[in-house]
Amino acid sequence: MSIKRVENNNEIRIVKDTKKKIKASIDYKKYQGYKFYKVDEDDKVDIVRIVSLYKDSPDVLVKRDGQNNSFKMDINDLAEKYTPLAPKGFITLNQVVIKDSKGINCPDIIVAMYDMIHVRMGERQPAAVCRQSINDFFYHLIMTDPNKVIAGVSVSQENCPTNINYDIMMACDGVVRSEMVNFYLDDTIDTILDAIDTTPYDNVLHKLFKDHLASKGYGESSIKNFKYPSVDGWCRDLKSLLVDNNFISDIDSMRHTTALNFDLKEFLIEVDNGVYEFNSVMLDFFNYIYKLNARKTMVVPYGYDINLGEFNNSNYIFMRDSTDTTWVVVYTGEGEYIEKDLEDEFNKLGVADKLRLAFYDKYHHE
């Protein structure tokens, strides 16, 4: 299998066979977070991402892939000279209100994630939802103190408990503000939030956060100097809410991506230019977590030049390591795995002490 690479100074890679074009007359609100690319005569690649849309203006604010500086582009130039890269899905940020027992409107933040393929097939229910002003029903499964309540939860259609009505995650009495942002297979929480202004949602969460601290007896000075990003599940900003509740895990589940808490490259052997395979320790770890009997692997950094359609007849998965690099792992196996053998090999090599999956524990992080 050949892995084609197109590089610029930032080693950006793209899909050459993306054919989709858009016209300047299309409503660009749905392109928040979209990436666009063009290739010049010298085969240099320019990829930009929309990070802000201006009302009643022909300009959009964009960032080049891998760079922090933003700049304006004419929306007509973007439509005519660049080609959009199709996203994996999109996220809606929603500032809503819910009425309390006295009929008073109380603010809340709801973040919903949608799979683009399912949406195009007519699915209207989000694949996963993260919400602040709701009791964490997962905590009740492990709680040791029946009087303690943890707020905030992220849940997907797949992992929603049978005694919980999934529809309550989106229920509200009114929507104050709602925006959407597109995301890609290799996006993280940081890169997604970098593509949209989160200030309005941060402000709502910060007020809820301060109100909760005040209800616990904290004074104004103590609240100002409070060092943790959350307390009892109440989060000071949108990033804290998504991190605290492992929203990325629900996104990764939809993208079939496994998050690792180590640098995968340290456990790879290069067999060709930019093409790797697992070393023995990583292969044992891989077999153990996926319950496989893989014998041969090919590992490459994910890039937009990789046509995943070429892997339709292969076994492959995605892994994102601690450097936020997403890898494509193609593997072949022999026969069936024997779980006891996998566990014995896993424990014998001390793999569990070296390699772990990435997961944020909101209940024991302080």
C-alpha positions in Angstrom: 0.0 0.0 0.0 1.3 3.4 -0.9 0.9 6.4 1.4 1.0 9.6 -0.6 2.3 12.7 1.1 1.9 16.4 0.1 3.8 18.6 2.4 4.4 22.3 3.1 6.5 23.8 5.9 4.0 22.4 8.5 3.9 18.9 6.9 0.2 19.3 6.2 -1.4 16.4 4.3 -4.6 16.4 2.4 -7.0 14.2 0.4 -6.4 14.8 -3.2 -9.7 13.3 -4.4 -12.1 15.6 -2.5 -14.5 16.8 -5.2 -17.1 18.7 -3.2 -17.4 22.4 -4.2 -19.5 25.1 -2.7 -20.8 28.4 -4.0 -20.6 31.8 -2.4 -24.4 32.0 -2.3 -24.6 29.2 0.3 -25.3 30.1 4.0 -21.9 29.9 5.5 -23.1 29.5 9.1 -23.0 25.8 8.7 -19.3 26.0 7.7 -18.1 27.2 11.1 -15.0 25.1 11.8 -14.8 23.9 8.2 -11.4 23.3 6.7 -10.6 24.3 3.1 -7.5 23.6 1.0 -5.9 24.5 -2.2 -2.7 23.4 -4.0 -0.6 25.9 -5.9 1.5 25.3 -9.0 4.5 24.1 -6.9 2.3 21.6 -5.1 2.4 23.6 -1.9 -0.7 23.1 0.2 -2.6 25.8 2.0 -5.2 24.6 4.5 -7.4 27.2 6.4 -10.1 26.8 8.9 -13.1 29.1 9.5 -13.0 30.2 13.1 -15.4 33.2 12.9 -18.2 34.4 10.7 -19.1 38.1 10.4 -22.7 39.3 10.2 -23.4 41.3 7.1 -19.8 41.1 5.9 -18.1 39.3 3.0 -15.2 38.4 5.2 -14.5 35.3 7.4 -11.8 34.9 10.0 -9.6 31.9 9.4 -6.5 30.2 10.7 -4.0 28.2 8.8 -3.6 24.6 9.9 -1.0 24.3 12.6 -0.8 28.1 13.2 -2.2 30.3 15.9 -2.6 33.6 14.1 -5.9 34.3 12.5 -6.6 36.6 9.5 -9.5 37.7 7.3 -10.4 36.2 4.0 -13.0 37.2 1.5 -15.7 34.6 1.5 -16.0 34.6 -2.3 -12.3 33.9 -2.6 -12.6 31.1 -0.2 -15.5 29.6 -2.2 -13.9 30.0 -5.6 -10.2 29.2 -4.9 -10.4 26.5 -2.1 -12.0 23.1 -1.8 -13.8 22.1 1.5 -12.7 19.0 3.4 -15.7 17.0 4.6 -16.0 16.9 8.4 -16.8 13.9 10.5 -19.6 15.6 12.3 -20.6 18.8 14.1 -21.3 20.1 17.6 -24.0 22.5 18.6 -23.4 24.8 21.6 -26.7 25.8 23.2 -27.5 28.4 25.9 -30.9 27.4 27.2 -33.2 28.2 30.1 -35.2 25.8 32.3 -37.9 26.9 34.7 -37.5 26.0 38.3 -40.4 25.1 40.7 -41.2 28.9 41.0 -41.3 29.4 37.3 -38.0 31.3 37.3 -35.8 30.8 34.2 -32.5 29.2 35.1 -29.6 29.2 32.6 -28.0 26.0 31.4 -25.5 24.9 28.7 -26.1 21.9 26.5 -23.5 20.7 24.0 -24.7 18.1 21.4 -22.7 16.1 19.0 -23.9 14.8 15.6 -22.5 12.3 13.2 -22.6 13.8 9.7 -23.4 10.5 8.0 -26.3 9.8 10.3 -27.6 13.4 9.9 -27.6 13.0 6.1 -29.5 9.7 6.5 -32.2 11.6 8.4 -31.2 11.1 12.0 -32.1 14.1 14.1 -31.2 12.9 17.6 -27.6 13.8 18.7 -25.1 11.0 19.0 -24.0 12.4 22.4 -24.9 15.2 24.7 -23.0 17.0 27.5 -25.0 19.1 29.9 -24.2 21.1 33.0 -27.4 21.5 35.1 -28.3 17.9 35.5 -27.3 15.4 38.1 -24.5 13.0 37.0 -26.4 9.7 36.9 -23.2 7.8 36.3 -21.9 8.9 39.7 -24.9 7.3 41.4 -23.6 3.9 40.2 -20.3 4.3 42.1 -21.1 6.8 44.9 -20.1 6.0 48.4 -21.8 9.0 50.0 -25.6 9.0 49.2 -25.9 12.6 50.3 -23.3 13.9 47.8 -24.6 15.1 44.4 -22.4 15.7 41.4 -23.6 17.9 38.6 -22.9 17.6 34.8 -22.8 14.6 32.6 -21.9 13.5 29.1 -23.9 10.6 27.7 -24.3 9.0 24.2 -27.1 7.0 22.7 -25.0 3.9 23.1 -24.1 4.2 26.8 -27.2 5.9 28.2 -28.5 3.8 31.1 -31.8 2.0 30.4 -33.5 3.8 33.3 -32.7 7.2 31.9 -34.7 8.9 29.1 -32.1 10.1 26.7 -34.5 12.9 25.5 -34.1 14.7 28.8 -30.6 15.6 27.8 -31.9 18.1 25.3 -35.1 19.2 27.1 -35.5 22.9 28.0 -38.0 25.7 28.2 -36.3 28.0 25.8 -33.1 28.6 23.7 -31.3 31.8 24.2 -28.4 31.2 21.8 -27.3 28.3 19.6 -24.3 27.8 17.3 -22.6 24.9 15.5 -19.0 24.0 14.8 -17.8 21.2 12.5 -15.1 18.8 13.7 -12.8 16.3 12.0 -11.5 12.8 12.7 -8.3 14.2 14.2 -9.8 17.1 16.2 -9.4 17.4 20.0 -11.4 19.4 22.5 -8.9 22.2 22.2 -8.9 22.4 18.4 -12.7 22.2 18.2 -13.2 25.1 20.7 -10.4 27.0 19.0 -12.7 27.2 15.9 -15.6 29.0 17.7 -16.0 31.8 20.2 -17.0 30.2 23.5 -17.3 33.5 25.5 -21.1 33.5 25.8 -21.1 29.9 27.1 -18.1 30.5 29.3 -19.9 33.4 30.9 -23.0 31.4 31.7 -21.0 28.5 33.2 -18.8 30.8 35.2 -21.9 32.4 36.8 -23.4 28.9 37.7 -19.9 28.0 39.0 -19.8 31.1 41.3 -23.4 30.6 42.4 -22.6 27.1 43.5 -19.5 28.1 45.4 -21.5 30.9 47.1 -24.2 28.3 48.1 -21.4 26.4 49.8 -20.5 29.4 51.9 -17.5 30.7 49.9 -17.0 34.5 50.1 -16.3 36.7 47.1 -12.5 36.6 47.7 -12.4 32.8 48.1 -14.5 32.3 44.9 -12.1 34.6 43.0 -9.1 32.6 44.2 -10.6 29.2 43.9 -8.0 27.1 42.0 -9.9 24.2 40.7 -11.7 24.3 37.3 -14.8 22.6 38.8 -16.4 21.8 42.1 -19.1 19.1 42.6 -19.3 18.9 38.8 -20.0 22.6 38.4 -17.5 24.0 35.8 -16.1 27.4 35.4 -16.0 27.4 31.6 -16.9 25.3 28.5 -13.6 23.5 28.2 -13.8 22.4 31.8 -17.3 21.1 31.3 -16.3 19.0 28.3 -13.0 17.8 29.9 -14.6 17.0 33.2 -17.3 14.9 31.7 -15.0 13.1 29.1 -17.0 14.4 26.2 -14.1 13.6 24.0 -14.6 9.9 24.8 -18.1 10.1 23.3 -16.7 11.8 20.2 -13.9 9.2 20.0 -16.5 6.4 20.2 -18.3 7.8 17.2 -15.0 8.2 15.3 -13.8 4.7 16.4 -10.7 6.3 17.9 -8.9 5.1 21.0 -7.2 7.7 23.2 -3.8 6.8 24.7 -2.0 8.5 27.6 1.5 8.0 26.1 3.5 9.0 23.0 2.8 6.1 20.6 5.9 6.8 18.5 8.1 5.6 21.4 6.7 2.1 20.8 6.9 2.0 17.0 9.5 0.6 14.7 10.0 2.5 11.4 9.9 0.1 8.4 9.8 2.7 5.7 9.7 6.5 5.3 6.9 7.5 7.6 5.5 4.0 7.9 5.8 2.1 11.2 4.8 -1.1 13.0 4.3 -1.9 16.7 7.1 -3.2 18.8 6.4 -6.3 20.8 5.3 -4.4 23.9 2.8 -2.3 22.0 1.5 -5.3 20.0 0.7 -7.1 23.3 -1.1 -4.0 24.6 -3.0 -3.7 21.3 -4.1 -7.3 21.4 -5.1 -7.1 25.0 -7.3 -4.0 24.8 -9.0 -5.0 21.6 -9.0 -8.8 22.3 -7.3 -9.6 19.1 -4.7 -11.9 17.8 -2.9 -9.4 15.6 0.5 -10.5 14.2 1.3 -7.8 11.7 0.6 -4.1 11.9 1.2 -1.0 9.7 1.0 2.3 11.5 0.9 5.7 9.8 0.0 9.2 11.0 -3.5 10.1 9.9 -3.5 12.9 7.3 -6.0 14.3 4.8 -4.1 12.6 2.0 -5.1 9.2 3.2 -8.1 7.8 1.3 -9.8 5.5 3.9 -11.8 3.9 1.1 -8.6 2.0 0.2 -8.9 0.2 3.6 -12.4 -1.1 3.0 -11.1 -4.7 2.8 -8.6 -4.3 5.7 -8.9 -4.2 9.4 -8.0 -0.8 10.8 -8.6 1.4 13.8 -7.6 4.9 14.9 -5.4 5.8 17.9 -4.7 9.3 19.3 -1.7 9.5 21.6 -0.6 12.0 24.3 0.9 14.3 21.7 -2.6 14.6 20.1 -1.3 12.8 17.0 -4.0 10.5 15.4 -2.6 7.3 13.9 -4.1 4.8 11.5 -3.4 1.2 12.5 -3.9 -1.5 9.9 -3.5 -5.0 11.2 -3.7 -8.7 10.2 -4.4 -11.5 12.6 -4.2 -15.3 12.8 -6.9 -17.6 14.2 -8.7 -16.7 17.4 -7.4 -15.0 20.5 -7.3 -16.9 23.8 -8.1 -14.4 26.6 -6.0 -16.1 29.3 -2.9 -16.2 27.0 -3.4 -12.5 26.3 -3.7 -11.7 30.0 -0.7 -13.8 30.9 1.5 -12.0 28.3 0.1 -8.6 29.3 1.0 -9.1 32.9 4.3 -10.9 32.3 5.7 -7.9 30.4 4.4 -5.4 32.8 2.6 -3.7 30.0 0.0 -2.3 32.3 2.7 -0.3 34.1 3.9 1.3 30.9 0.9 1.8 28.7 -2.6 3.1 29.6 -5.7 4.4 27.9 -6.4 8.1 28.4 -9.4 8.9 30.6 -10.2 11.8 32.9 -11.5 10.8 36.3 -13.8 13.7 37.4 -14.5 12.0 40.7 -10.9 11.9 42.0 -9.0 14.6 40.2 -8.8 17.1 43.0 
